[in-house]
Amino acid sequence: MNVLDMTGRTVLVTGAGQGVGRQVALHCAAHGAAVAVNDFHADRAEAVAAELAEAGAKAVGLPGDVTDLDGVTAMVAEAGRALGPVDVLVNNAGNAGPAEDPLSHTPPFWETGPEDWQPWIATNFYGVLNASRAVLPGMVERGYGRIVTVISDAGRTGEANLAVYGGAKAGAAGFCRGLAKAVGRHGITVNCVALSTIETPTIAPAIADPEVAKKMLRGYVVRRFGQPSDAANAVLFLASDAASWVTGQTYPVNGGYAITP
């Protein structure tokens, strides 16, 4: 028996136009799921959906902004019409939303204000609330669901230059723990995957300098940066019935960057 088989399931992955989200979509489709590909950028969402369809999977591209609850609710309804009710939500959209290079300038917290904090909090915290709120009524009614939220080790251990981002990610993890206790009796599990540095288009500028990359890697027990597939492997497990008795947990996928309880 393939415990990772997701045949008959519909998966919605937010922020799936590139990087980790794209790989999660590919992983789920390869294990039989129909996949709704969300991204803020319509061209990216459509490109990944087309890639999945070419490989033989059922897929649809759904552009949209996870910080807009009405928009997310409409997106979930559209996924249901195209592929069937959403069984699995992967909250992957993150960073500062659609900003291309949010890490290029990170001034000290005391030099920032609410206008700087809002994109981080809106995407990484409210985006998780919005998408979860949109899928849960259907999951509760059907008595089945999986919610997997991608957070960051910045939310577990803290990062000096990413305090607001880390706070938003920690908030998302706390929300998921509470939600897990609320919905477990309805056959719904809620978990998080905490990532450290993954080689994606977003992080590429930060590690382009070999000397900078070498210095960063000193903090990793496994001396390499993560790949999108490393993250997707963990998400797939938590999204599948292999993890049916796992809920309210945060799984670090970080190459040993932070080894904490």
Rosetta blueprint (number, residue, H / E / L):
1 M L
2 N L
3 V L
4 L L
5 D L
6 M L
7 T L
8 G L
9 R L
10 T E
11 V E
12 L E
13 V E
14 T L
15 G L
16 A L
17 G L
18 Q L
19 G H
20 V H
21 G H
22 R H
23 Q H
24 V H
25 A H
26 L H
27 H H
28 C H
29 A H
30 A H
31 H L
32 G L
33 A L
34 A E
35 V E
36 A E
37 V E
38 N E
39 D E
40 F L
41 H L
42 A H
43 D H
44 R H
45 A H
46 E H
47 A H
48 V H
49 A H
50 A H
51 E H
52 L H
53 A H
54 E H
55 A L
56 G L
57 A L
58 K L
59 A E
60 V E
61 G E
62 L E
63 P E
64 G L
65 D L
66 V L
67 T L
68 D L
69 L H
70 D H
71 G H
72 V H
73 T H
74 A H
75 M H
76 V H
77 A H
78 E H
79 A H
80 G H
81 R H
82 A H
83 L H
84 G L
85 P L
86 V L
87 D L
88 V E
89 L E
90 V E
91 N E
92 N L
93 A L
94 G L
95 N L
96 A L
97 G L
98 P L
99 A L
100 E L
101 D L
102 P L
103 L L
104 S L
105 H L
106 T L
107 P L
108 P L
109 F H
110 W H
111 E H
112 T L
113 G L
114 P H
115 E H
116 D H
117 W H
118 Q H
119 P H
120 W H
121 I H
122 A H
123 T H
124 N H
125 F H
126 Y H
127 G H
128 V H
129 L H
130 N H
131 A H
132 S H
133 R H
134 A H
135 V H
136 L H
137 P H
138 G H
139 M H
140 V H
141 E H
142 R H
143 G L
144 Y L
145 G E
146 R E
147 I E
148 V E
149 T E
150 V E
151 I E
152 S E
153 D H
154 A H
155 G H
156 R L
157 T L
158 G L
159 E L
160 A L
161 N L
162 L L
163 A H
164 V H
165 Y H
166 G H
167 G H
168 A H
169 K H
170 A H
171 G H
172 A H
173 A H
174 G H
175 F H
176 C H
177 R H
178 G H
179 L H
180 A H
181 K H
182 A H
183 V H
184 G H
185 R H
186 H H
187 G L
188 I E
189 T E
190 V E
191 N E
192 C E
193 V E
194 A E
195 L E
196 S L
197 T L
198 I E
199 E L
200 T L
201 P L
202 T L
203 I L
204 A H
205 P H
206 A H
207 I H
208 A L
209 D L
210 P H
211 E H
212 V H
213 A H
214 K H
215 K H
216 M H
217 L H
218 R L
219 G L
220 Y L
221 V L
222 V L
223 R L
224 R L
225 F L
226 G E
227 Q L
228 P H
229 S H
230 D H
231 A H
232 A H
233 N H
234 A H
235 V H
236 L H
237 F H
238 L H
239 A H
240 S L
241 D H
242 A H
243 A H
244 S L
245 W L
246 V L
247 T L
248 G L
249 Q L
250 T E
251 Y E
252 P E
253 V E
254 N L
255 G L
256 G L
257 Y L
258 A L
259 I L
260 T L
261 P L
